[in-house]
Amino acid sequence: MIRVGILGASGFTGARLVYYLSRHPEAEIVFATSRQNKGKAISELYGNLRGLCDVKFIDPDDADTRSIDLLFTCAPDQTSMKVVPDYYENGISVIDLAGDYRMDTAESYEQWYGQPHTSPDYIKKAVFGLTELYREKIRKTKFVSNPGCYPTSVILGLAPLLKEGIIDCSSIHVNSVSGISGAGRDLKLFKLFYEADSNVMPYKFGRTHKHVGEIEQELSKIAGETCMVTFAPHVVPMKTGIVSTILVNMAKKVSREDIDNLYKNAYDNEFFVRYYPDKLPESKYVADTNFCDIGIYLVEEAEKVIVVSTICNLGKGASGQAVQNMNVMFGFDEKEGLL
């Protein structure tokens, strides 16, 4: 049994994490923090947790760093970098669900997040937590930086093609749609029902979204050359989910059978990645799960490949993947708590 603390547990990501952990036979939630909800039980905010987890929120300043084996950080960007070093130096494992340690350098973090990094010495200590690609590194580390939701869908969708040099890395076009929960639990106008219903909201096109840096960084590592991404994200009126439709040019001609075999070989032994050889995936089949579903459309006459990759932004895109990483770090079954 491992003792777990959650920093910033009152948002959607924190609540989903509590849900998974409350059903995990090897995890005990020792504390969950929220300044605004201090003294309230988590189940008062999220009725689905009643009877599963009635732990009361505490102020983050009152958290006892000696009482846990693992800390999950679900607080906004720029928070983790202030607290992670102390936990890490006290021998506590960390899984950070924010973006503070996803970029490889402090300079690239500042470029994409527009803020200075206050604990740059710890960036190299973090392992990028895309489980299917970095499992062995995750198994050996005490510090995981959980990937972003959009990057998870794109990287898993393209990794098999990049490894084999099948696509042109210089021109990758990603069109993604995300459920409203991806924007967090705060009260912004565009998230109100009257504003969001029956509306598709494009935002941060081109190379302005902070996740572009993360996507390019990881795709370039896989490909062994620089990848350039043009990104077109949208918010759509559904609670959760991400569908990324990725258009790429072929660098060499391959058949549909070749691509099917490539994806099957890459993911047949990965429980949480499901490849569709005969259809394109839909968001409803991954809602509230830790699965990533991938399908391919080959446009042979135009020498293009269209990849469709779907995840739940709170599952494989955040809390589900964090628990999967916890399971790897501590030697549990990867599926534990996630089914």
Buried (B, 14 or more C-beta within 10 A) or exposed (E): EBBBBBBBBBBBBBBBBBBBBBBBEBBBBBBBBBEEBBEEBBBBBBEEBEEBBEBBBBEBEEBEBEEBBBBBBBBBBBBBBEBBBEBBEEEBBBBBBBBBBBBBEBEBBBEBBEEEBEBBEBBEBBBBBBBBBBBEEBBEBBBBBBBBBBBBBBBBBBBBBBBBEBBBBEEBBBBBBBBBBBBEEEEEEEBEEEEBEEEEBEEBEEEEBBBBBBBBBBBBBBBEEEBBBBBBBBBBBBBBBBBBBBBBBBBEEBEEEEBBBBBEEBBEEBBBBBBBEEEBBBBEBBBBBBBBBBBBEBEEEEBBBBBBBBBBBBBBBBBBBBBBBBBBBBEBEBEBBBE
